[in-house]
Amino acid sequence: MTAIRPQPGIMDIALYQGGASTIAGKSHVLKLSSNENPAGFSDAAKEAFLRAAHDLHRYPGTDHARLRAAIGEVQGLDPDNIICGVGSDEVLQFVTQSYCGVGDEVIYTEHGFSLYPLLAMAAGATPVKVAERERKVDVDAILSACTKKTRIVFLTNPGNPTGTMIEPEEIAWLADKLPPQVLLVLDSAYAEFADGYDGGAALVSERQNMIMTRTFSKIHGLGGLRIGWGYAPRAIIDVLNRVRQPFNLSEVQLSVAEAAMRDTAWVEKCRNDNAKWRAWLRNALIDLGVEVDQSFANFILARFVDGNEAAGCDAHLRDNGIIVRRVTGYGFPEALRITVGDEAACRQVVHAVAQFKGLR
């Protein structure tokens, strides 16, 4: 038997399963399982991609200065307080790697992003799951779960897969009440879809115990390139940059992300289109007897009578070439998470659900 062993916690990690993209026997499918932008990416991003292809033989910059400057300009933030990563996932990994270890605890909420406990275990820490209240984050429950061992609290706002939000005032109250050794990580991957929401940037600017993470995978339509960023006090950014690989982002990623960030007209168009069809999809499903909370993201959580009905509807959708996401692993055996597509996609979903319900 070999004496080579992985670090504690690593072998307890179940491999992440992404949203399905194919259905056996069907050549054309409607994929609504991964919260992708149905409009894709902007022309500006495409042009930047093509230009960057001429420099594939060059090493990228290590400081991400142009991208950080673009983010700072558009978001009204200090570029020196920004870090960029391979998706916001990598920034979250930097945080756990830097701020927790064996014997520490990491808090996440029961319907929060499934990556959080995996990151905690990879660092040797113990993930602690805290109950939500009617599919919304419960800040009192989080505070009650804090101990002397707590080092990080992960909070998703808007939530995934719920789509629900808590108000900035609640987040501020939580941040101010946390024990002094705890870092509050505000995962704002879907912030752009919530009208008037800054993702928590203003809260971070006023505090020393918070970091906000964002992504280019959702509203910017760049999931295939894997680009994200974080905003935090400079002392935290300095720590994270010490564990970041110097060439973690390619010139292609950096150039395309910069163009996408500066194309604010495209972001606004995508936000408006999503808001329109998100409301339409929710109301249409409610009319069919499906329970759907108000969502502030680019998906809705459709809740059926029980797990059997949800499984039956999922199978019917797949028979019609539509892929949505079962979210049993998130604590919702009775629910399906459905990405908000374009008009044709939303109407196709509602028609299929109505068929399943025997209403058409």
SVG drawing of the C-alpha trace seen along z (x, -y; Angstrom):
<svg xmlns="http://www.w3.org/2000/svg" viewBox="-56 -56 61 58">
<polyline fill="none" stroke="black" stroke-width="0.4" points="0.0,0.0 1.3,-3.4 2.1,-5.9 1.2,-8.8 -2.0,-10.5 -3.9,-13.6 -4.6,-16.4 -7.4,-16.0 -10.9,-16.6 -10.0,-16.2 -11.2,-12.7 -14.6,-13.7 -15.3,-16.0 -17.8,-14.8 -17.0,-15.8 -19.0,-18.8 -21.7,-18.0 -22.5,-20.7 -25.8,-21.2 -26.5,-18.6 -26.2,-19.8 -27.3,-16.7 -30.2,-14.3 -29.7,-10.8 -31.3,-10.5 -31.9,-14.2 -29.7,-16.3 -31.3,-19.6 -31.9,-20.6 -32.9,-23.7 -30.4,-24.0 -31.8,-25.9 -29.8,-24.1 -26.7,-26.4 -28.1,-29.9 -26.4,-31.0 -27.2,-34.2 -29.5,-33.3 -28.2,-36.3 -24.6,-35.1 -21.8,-37.7 -21.6,-41.2 -20.1,-42.1 -17.5,-44.1 -16.4,-40.9 -16.3,-38.9 -14.1,-41.6 -11.7,-41.6 -11.5,-37.8 -10.5,-37.9 -7.9,-40.6 -6.4,-38.7 -5.9,-35.6 -3.0,-37.4 -1.0,-37.4 -1.4,-33.8 2.4,-33.4 2.8,-36.2 2.6,-35.8 -0.2,-37.9 0.4,-40.6 0.5,-39.4 -1.2,-42.4 -4.4,-42.4 -4.1,-46.2 -6.3,-47.0 -9.1,-44.8 -9.0,-46.0 -9.0,-49.6 -12.1,-48.8 -13.9,-47.2 -13.0,-50.2 -14.2,-52.7 -17.5,-51.0 -18.3,-50.0 -16.9,-53.1 -14.4,-51.1 -10.7,-51.5 -8.8,-49.1 -6.2,-48.5 -8.9,-46.8 -9.8,-44.3 -8.5,-40.8 -9.2,-38.8 -9.5,-35.0 -10.5,-32.0 -14.2,-32.6 -15.3,-33.9 -14.8,-30.2 -11.0,-30.8 -11.4,-33.9 -13.5,-32.0 -10.7,-29.3 -8.1,-32.0 -10.2,-33.1 -10.6,-29.7 -6.9,-28.8 -5.8,-32.0 -8.2,-32.4 -9.1,-28.9 -7.5,-25.5 -7.6,-22.4 -9.7,-23.0 -11.5,-26.0 -15.2,-26.3 -16.8,-27.8 -20.5,-28.7 -22.8,-28.5 -26.6,-28.4 -28.6,-25.3 -29.5,-26.3 -26.2,-28.1 -23.9,-27.4 -22.7,-23.8 -19.0,-24.8 -18.7,-26.4 -18.5,-23.2 -16.1,-21.7 -13.8,-24.7 -13.8,-24.4 -13.0,-20.7 -10.2,-21.3 -8.6,-23.6 -9.1,-21.1 -11.8,-23.2 -15.2,-22.0 -18.2,-23.2 -21.2,-24.2 -24.6,-24.4 -27.1,-26.9 -30.9,-26.8 -32.6,-29.4 -36.1,-30.8 -38.6,-30.2 -35.8,-30.0 -34.1,-33.2 -30.9,-33.7 -31.5,-34.0 -28.8,-36.3 -29.9,-35.5 -29.3,-31.8 -25.9,-32.6 -24.9,-34.6 -26.2,-31.9 -24.0,-29.3 -20.8,-31.3 -18.2,-30.0 -14.6,-30.8 -13.7,-28.4 -15.6,-30.3 -13.3,-31.9 -15.5,-32.5 -19.2,-33.0 -20.4,-32.5 -23.5,-34.4 -25.0,-34.3 -27.2,-37.3 -29.2,-36.8 -29.3,-33.2 -28.7,-30.1 -30.9,-28.1 -33.6,-30.1 -33.2,-33.5 -34.3,-35.2 -32.5,-38.2 -32.0,-39.9 -31.7,-43.6 -28.3,-45.4 -29.3,-46.5 -29.5,-42.9 -26.1,-42.2 -24.7,-45.2 -26.2,-44.2 -24.7,-40.7 -21.2,-42.0 -21.2,-44.4 -22.3,-41.6 -19.9,-38.9 -17.1,-37.9 -13.9,-39.9 -12.0,-36.9 -14.7,-36.2 -14.6,-37.2 -18.0,-37.7 -17.8,-36.5 -20.6,-38.0 -21.0,-36.0 -22.8,-38.3 -22.6,-36.3 -26.2,-37.3 -26.1,-40.9 -26.5,-42.5 -30.0,-40.9 -31.3,-42.6 -32.2,-46.2 -30.4,-48.8 -28.2,-46.4 -24.5,-47.0 -23.7,-43.5 -22.7,-44.8 -19.8,-47.0 -20.8,-49.9 -20.9,-47.7 -17.5,-46.3 -16.1,-49.8 -17.1,-50.7 -15.8,-47.6 -12.6,-45.6 -14.3,-42.2 -16.0,-41.7 -15.2,-40.6 -17.6,-40.7 -17.1,-38.3 -18.5,-38.8 -18.4,-36.9 -18.4,-37.4 -20.1,-34.1 -23.7,-35.2 -24.9,-38.5 -21.8,-39.0 -22.3,-35.6 -18.7,-34.5 -19.1,-31.3 -16.8,-29.5 -13.9,-31.7 -14.0,-31.5 -13.4,-35.0 -14.3,-36.5 -13.2,-39.1 -13.4,-40.1 -13.5,-43.5 -12.2,-43.8 -10.1,-46.0 -6.5,-46.3 -5.1,-44.3 -7.3,-41.3 -6.5,-41.7 -2.8,-41.7 -3.2,-38.4 -5.1,-36.8 -2.6,-38.0 0.1,-36.0 -1.6,-32.7 -2.8,-33.7 -0.7,-32.2 0.9,-35.1 -0.4,-34.0 -3.8,-32.7 -5.6,-34.6 -4.7,-34.6 -4.5,-37.6 -7.6,-36.4 -9.5,-36.3 -8.3,-39.7 -9.0,-41.4 -12.5,-40.0 -13.5,-40.7 -12.3,-44.3 -14.4,-44.8 -17.4,-43.1 -17.2,-45.2 -17.0,-48.4 -20.0,-47.4 -22.6,-48.7 -25.3,-49.0 -25.2,-45.3 -25.5,-44.6 -28.5,-46.9 -30.2,-45.2 -29.6,-41.8 -30.9,-42.9 -34.1,-44.3 -34.7,-41.3 -34.2,-39.0 -36.5,-41.0 -39.3,-40.9 -39.2,-37.2 -38.4,-36.3 -41.7,-37.9 -43.6,-36.4 -42.2,-32.9 -42.9,-33.1 -46.5,-34.3 -47.2,-31.8 -46.0,-28.9 -48.0,-30.2 -51.1,-30.2 -50.4,-26.5 -50.4,-25.8 -46.6,-25.8 -45.2,-27.7 -42.5,-30.2 -40.9,-32.8 -40.0,-36.2 -36.5,-35.8 -33.8,-38.5 -31.5,-36.3 -31.6,-34.9 -33.5,-31.8 -36.6,-30.8 -37.1,-28.0 -40.3,-26.1 -41.7,-24.1 -44.1,-21.2 -46.3,-19.2 -43.5,-16.8 -40.4,-15.1 -42.3,-12.7 -44.2,-15.4 -40.9,-17.4 -39.2,-14.2 -42.2,-13.6 -42.2,-17.1 -38.4,-17.0 -38.8,-13.8 -41.6,-15.3 -39.4,-18.4 -36.5,-16.2 -38.9,-14.2 -39.6,-17.6 -35.9,-18.4 -35.7,-20.8 -33.0,-20.5 -33.6,-22.1 -31.8,-21.5 -32.9,-19.1 -31.9,-20.7 -32.4,-17.8 -28.8,-18.2 -29.6,-21.8 -32.5,-20.5 -35.3,-20.9 -36.4,-17.5 -39.7,-19.0 -38.2,-21.7 -36.7,-22.5 -34.4,-25.4 -35.1,-26.9 -32.9,-29.4 -34.7,-32.4 -34.3,-32.0 -35.5,-34.2 -39.1,-34.6 -39.3,-31.4 -37.6,-29.4 -39.9,-30.6 -43.0,-29.9 -41.6,-26.4 -41.1,-25.7 -44.6,-26.9 -46.2,-24.9 -44.4,-21.7 -45.3,-22.2 -48.9,-22.8 -48.9,-19.6 -47.5,-17.7 -50.2,-19.2 -52.8,-18.1 -53.9,-21.7 -53.1,-21.6"/>
</svg>
